[in-house]
Amino acid sequence: MSEITLTAEVGRTLGSSATRRLRREGKIPGVVYGHGADPIAVAVEGKAIRTALNGEAGTNQLLELDTGTERLLVLAKVLQRHPVRGTLTHVDFQITGRDETVTVEVVVNLLGESLEVRHADGAIDQQLFTISVNARPGSIPTSLDLDISAMVPGDVLRVADLALPDGVTAQTDAEAAIAIAHAARTSGSIGDEEVVTEEVESAESSES
């Protein structure tokens, strides 16, 4: 994965009024931390950071912040959004290195269709939509695919069933279920139980 370069303004004024002014100017405040360095308050262009994080890699996109005096390789670790509008309001950037191993969340996609489950009028329930993986920044997969076409009712596909790229390991428990194939639920069983219960109760009442 190649990085996207963003210009970062260093030394922004802190405080709520200064932050609101930045946002009115179309900029997003943030902080850069990691590698034992003191946190650095920065601001980046809102359009540029939104474009970078809305690509194929999503929030796992490797970024290079150009501060004017140095270039920092980072990942966007924490995104804060407006509670109503959902717009990006703040970003925490974590400094990383190309040879470091980082832990990130990666989307899991279910591929294919199970004919056995469909013919049984069943359904496949996806339990996990993301899993945590360990990888170097340049090796983070954009997503992970899991083929469900061979599933039959009662089958469970787990994290261990994922085919992970070289250099990528799962942080999520290998036994955690990702997809479960269910058979069709039988109808009328609850009603039948209720009828039987009523008949038993009626019989008991007549005996008394």
C-alpha positions in Angstrom: 0.0 0.0 0.0 1.5 3.3 -1.0 1.0 6.3 1.2 -0.9 9.5 0.5 0.8 12.8 1.4 -1.1 15.4 3.3 0.1 18.9 4.3 -0.1 19.4 8.1 0.0 22.7 9.7 1.9 22.5 13.0 1.4 24.7 16.0 -2.3 25.4 15.7 -3.9 27.4 18.5 -5.7 25.2 21.0 -9.1 25.9 22.4 -12.7 25.5 21.3 -13.0 28.9 19.6 -9.8 28.4 17.6 -11.0 24.9 16.7 -14.3 26.2 15.4 -12.5 28.8 13.3 -10.3 26.0 11.8 -13.4 24.0 10.8 -15.1 27.1 9.3 -11.9 27.4 7.1 -12.4 23.8 6.0 -9.6 22.3 8.1 -9.7 19.4 10.5 -7.7 19.6 13.8 -5.7 16.7 14.9 -2.9 15.5 17.1 0.2 13.4 16.1 1.7 11.0 18.7 3.8 7.9 19.0 7.5 6.8 19.0 8.0 8.4 22.3 7.6 11.9 20.9 5.6 14.7 22.5 2.1 15.0 21.0 2.0 17.5 18.1 -1.1 19.6 17.4 -1.8 19.8 13.7 -4.4 20.8 11.2 -5.1 19.2 7.8 -7.3 20.2 4.9 -10.7 18.6 5.4 -11.3 17.7 1.8 -7.8 16.1 1.5 -8.2 13.9 4.6 -11.7 12.8 3.7 -10.6 11.8 0.2 -7.6 9.9 1.6 -9.7 7.9 4.1 -12.6 7.2 1.7 -10.5 5.2 -0.7 -10.2 1.5 -1.0 -8.0 1.2 2.1 -10.5 3.2 4.2 -9.2 4.3 7.6 -6.2 1.9 7.2 -4.7 4.1 4.5 -1.0 4.8 5.1 -0.5 8.6 5.3 2.6 10.8 5.2 2.2 14.2 7.0 4.3 16.9 5.5 4.9 19.4 8.3 7.3 21.6 6.3 10.3 20.5 8.4 9.8 16.7 8.4 7.6 14.0 6.9 5.9 11.7 9.3 4.5 8.3 8.4 1.2 7.8 10.2 -2.1 6.0 10.4 -5.4 7.6 11.4 -6.1 5.7 14.6 -9.1 7.7 16.2 -11.7 9.6 14.2 -14.1 11.9 16.0 -17.4 12.8 14.2 -20.2 15.2 14.7 -23.0 13.4 16.6 -25.7 14.5 14.3 -24.2 15.3 10.9 -21.5 12.6 11.1 -18.9 14.9 9.6 -15.2 14.5 10.6 -14.3 16.8 13.4 -10.9 15.6 14.8 -8.2 13.0 13.9 -5.6 11.3 16.0 -2.6 10.3 13.9 -0.2 7.6 15.2 3.4 7.6 14.0 4.5 4.3 12.6 7.4 2.8 10.6 7.4 0.7 7.5 9.0 -2.2 9.4 6.7 -2.0 12.4 3.8 -4.3 13.1 0.5 -2.5 13.8 -2.9 -3.8 14.8 -5.8 -2.6 12.7 -9.4 -3.6 11.9 -10.1 -5.0 8.5 -13.5 -5.6 6.8 -14.6 -9.2 6.1 -16.6 -9.8 3.0 -18.7 -13.0 2.4 -18.5 -14.2 -1.1 -20.6 -16.6 -3.1 -24.0 -18.2 -2.4 -24.7 -21.5 -0.7 -27.2 -23.5 -2.8 -27.6 -26.0 0.0 -28.7 -23.3 2.5 -31.0 -21.6 -0.1 -32.7 -24.9 -1.0 -33.3 -25.5 2.7 -34.9 -22.1 2.9 -32.2 -21.2 5.4 -30.0 -18.2 5.9 -26.4 -17.3 6.6 -25.8 -15.1 9.6 -22.7 -13.0 9.5 -21.4 -12.6 13.1 -18.2 -10.5 12.5 -18.0 -7.8 9.9 -14.4 -6.8 10.8 -11.5 -8.6 12.5 -8.3 -7.3 14.1 -5.1 -8.2 12.2 -1.4 -7.6 12.8 0.6 -6.4 9.8 3.2 -4.0 8.6 1.6 -0.7 7.4 2.4 -1.5 3.7 0.9 -5.0 4.0 -2.4 -4.2 5.5 -5.1 -5.8 3.3 -8.0 -3.6 2.2 -10.4 -6.4 3.0 -10.6 -10.1 3.6 -12.9 -12.5 1.7 -14.6 -15.6 2.9 -16.2 -18.0 0.5 -19.6 -19.3 1.8 -20.7 -21.2 -1.3 -19.9 -24.7 0.2 -21.7 -24.1 3.4 -24.6 -26.3 4.5 -27.1 -25.8 7.3 -25.3 -26.1 10.6 -21.8 -25.1 9.3 -19.8 -22.4 11.0 -16.9 -20.6 9.3 -14.4 -19.1 11.8 -11.5 -16.6 11.7 -9.2 -19.6 11.3 -10.9 -20.3 7.9 -9.7 -17.0 6.4 -6.9 -17.0 3.9 -4.6 -14.3 5.2 -2.0 -12.7 3.0 1.7 -13.3 3.7 2.9 -11.3 6.7 -0.6 -10.8 8.1 -1.8 -12.6 11.3 -5.2 -12.5 13.0 -5.4 -10.8 16.4 -9.0 -11.8 16.8 -9.5 -15.3 18.3 -9.1 -18.0 15.7 -12.2 -19.8 16.9 -14.5 -16.7 16.7 -17.4 -17.4 14.3 -17.7 -15.2 11.2 -20.6 -16.9 9.4 -23.2 -19.4 10.6 -25.5 -21.3 8.3 -29.0 -21.8 9.6 -31.7 -24.1 8.3 -35.3 -22.8 7.9 -37.2 -22.5 11.2 -40.2 -24.8 11.4 -43.5 -23.0 11.6 -46.3 -23.9 14.0 -44.2 -25.6 16.6 -45.0 -22.9 19.2 -48.7 -23.1 18.4 -48.7 -26.9 18.7 -47.0 -26.6 22.1 -49.6 -24.2 23.2 -52.4 -26.5 22.1 -50.9 -29.5 23.9 -50.5 -27.4 27.1 -54.1 -26.3 26.9 -55.3 -29.9 26.4 -53.3 -31.1 29.4 -54.6 -28.3 31.5 -58.2 -29.0 30.5 -57.7 -32.7 31.3 -56.3 -31.9 34.7 -59.2 -29.5 35.4 -61.8 -32.2 34.5 -60.1 -34.7 36.7 -60.2 -32.4 39.6 
